[in-house]
Amino acid sequence: MKHFFLILTHYLKRCINDAFALIILLAVPIGMIAFNSVIGDAPMYNGYNINASFVSPAMLVGFQFFNSAYILEFLYKDFRGSMRWRLNAAPCTLRTFIVPAFIANWLFSMLFGVITIIVSSVAFNAYWGNLWVVAAVLVLVSLMSVIVGMLLFLFTKKMSIANGLVYAISFGMMLLSGMLFIPLGDSAIATFFMTYGTPLALGARAIAMSGSMPGLLEMANFDLDMTQSLINIGILAGATLVLGLIALIAAKRRRTF
């Protein structure tokens, strides 16, 4: 247990010291919320900025999957790079290192999500609705992003390929979820992806439908539906569990750690 907390602290420091991560996971989503909070007439409703309230959930979940790149950096450098022989010489197994690395990235991703929520609420008057739903979505989406990074590590041989897939997956899901403000049309397939087809769409709509003000929901073309919000969270939880099991099975069969 002593080794666990020492290693966890080490990986958390490496996360926080990454300036590029600060930009991608924090500055960009907050910047997008700030931009949308002042664009146009920036309508207000009961003291809340409608544009910021509408965009904030999308930005929160949309940028979580970029965190997959940071768990990849740890995995490739520490378990396939020159650091591996030093870890093998340590007085504990490789698995002692992988669990703290995994948890550190998960905590790191959630921390930046919490900061985004606080800043958007305080600085831009965003309304988040039911905070329990927001917390559940953040926990699940951030966990899924780290698991995806683990899967990419297990099924790719080069870090450059894995990183490319991270950005392709992240931007691809944002596009299909309608978060890049590129018209996708009103076909059945486009509607499916913008509502249930990606983890980002499931998470953003779960937040939007959970307890926002009726006036805000009408302007955003959403319905207030806590039941559907919980269903979305259930789907997210199920998908996260399945991906986690796949990662565990793949790691054992490939004897990676």
Secondary structure in CASP SS format (residue, H / E / C, confidence):
PFRMAT SS
TARGET T0000
AUTHOR 0000-0000-0000
METHOD secondary structure of the structure
MODEL  1
M C 1.00
K H 1.00
H H 1.00
F H 1.00
F H 1.00
L H 1.00
I H 1.00
L H 1.00
T H 1.00
H H 1.00
Y H 1.00
L H 1.00
K H 1.00
R H 1.00
C H 1.00
I H 1.00
N C 1.00
D C 1.00
A H 1.00
F H 1.00
A H 1.00
L H 1.00
I H 1.00
I H 1.00
L H 1.00
L H 1.00
A H 1.00
V H 1.00
P H 1.00
I H 1.00
G H 1.00
M H 1.00
I H 1.00
A H 1.00
F H 1.00
N H 1.00
S H 1.00
V H 1.00
I C 1.00
G C 1.00
D C 1.00
A C 1.00
P C 1.00
M E 1.00
Y E 1.00
N C 1.00
G C 1.00
Y E 1.00
N E 1.00
I H 1.00
N H 1.00
A H 1.00
S H 1.00
F H 1.00
V H 1.00
S H 1.00
P H 1.00
A H 1.00
M H 1.00
L H 1.00
V H 1.00
G H 1.00
F C 1.00
Q H 1.00
F H 1.00
F H 1.00
N H 1.00
S H 1.00
A H 1.00
Y H 1.00
I H 1.00
L H 1.00
E H 1.00
F H 1.00
L H 1.00
Y H 1.00
K H 1.00
D H 1.00
F H 1.00
R C 1.00
G C 1.00
S C 1.00
M C 1.00
R H 1.00
W H 1.00
R H 1.00
L H 1.00
N H 1.00
A C 1.00
A C 1.00
P C 1.00
C C 1.00
T C 1.00
L H 1.00
R H 1.00
T H 1.00
F H 1.00
I H 1.00
V H 1.00
P H 1.00
A H 1.00
F H 1.00
I H 1.00
A H 1.00
N H 1.00
W H 1.00
L H 1.00
F H 1.00
S H 1.00
M H 1.00
L H 1.00
F H 1.00
G H 1.00
V H 1.00
I H 1.00
T H 1.00
I H 1.00
I H 1.00
V H 1.00
S H 1.00
S H 1.00
V H 1.00
A H 1.00
F H 1.00
N C 1.00
A C 1.00
Y C 1.00
W C 1.00
G C 1.00
N C 1.00
L H 1.00
W H 1.00
V H 1.00
V H 1.00
A H 1.00
A H 1.00
V H 1.00
L H 1.00
V H 1.00
L H 1.00
V H 1.00
S H 1.00
L H 1.00
M H 1.00
S H 1.00
V H 1.00
I H 1.00
V H 1.00
G H 1.00
M H 1.00
L H 1.00
L H 1.00
F H 1.00
L H 1.00
F H 1.00
T C 1.00
K C 1.00
K C 1.00
M H 1.00
S H 1.00
I H 1.00
A H 1.00
N H 1.00
G H 1.00
L H 1.00
V H 1.00
Y H 1.00
A H 1.00
I H 1.00
S H 1.00
F H 1.00
G H 1.00
M H 1.00
M H 1.00
L H 1.00
L H 1.00
S C 1.00
G C 1.00
M C 1.00
L C 1.00
F C 1.00
I C 1.00
P C 1.00
L C 1.00
G C 1.00
D C 1.00
S C 1.00
A H 1.00
I H 1.00
A H 1.00
T H 1.00
F H 1.00
F H 1.00
M H 1.00
T H 1.00
Y C 1.00
G C 1.00
T C 1.00
P H 1.00
L H 1.00
A H 1.00
L H 1.00
G H 1.00
A H 1.00
R H 1.00
A H 1.00
I H 1.00
A H 1.00
M H 1.00
S H 1.00
G H 1.00
S C 1.00
M C 1.00
P H 1.00
G H 1.00
L H 1.00
L H 1.00
E H 1.00
M H 1.00
A C 1.00
N C 1.00
F C 1.00
D C 1.00
L C 1.00
D C 1.00
M H 1.00
T H 1.00
Q H 1.00
S H 1.00
L H 1.00
I H 1.00
N H 1.00
I H 1.00
G H 1.00
I H 1.00
L H 1.00
A H 1.00
G H 1.00
A H 1.00
T H 1.00
L H 1.00
V H 1.00
L H 1.00
G H 1.00
L H 1.00
I H 1.00
A H 1.00
L H 1.00
I H 1.00
A H 1.00
A H 1.00
K H 1.00
R H 1.00
R H 1.00
R C 1.00
T C 1.00
F C 1.00
END
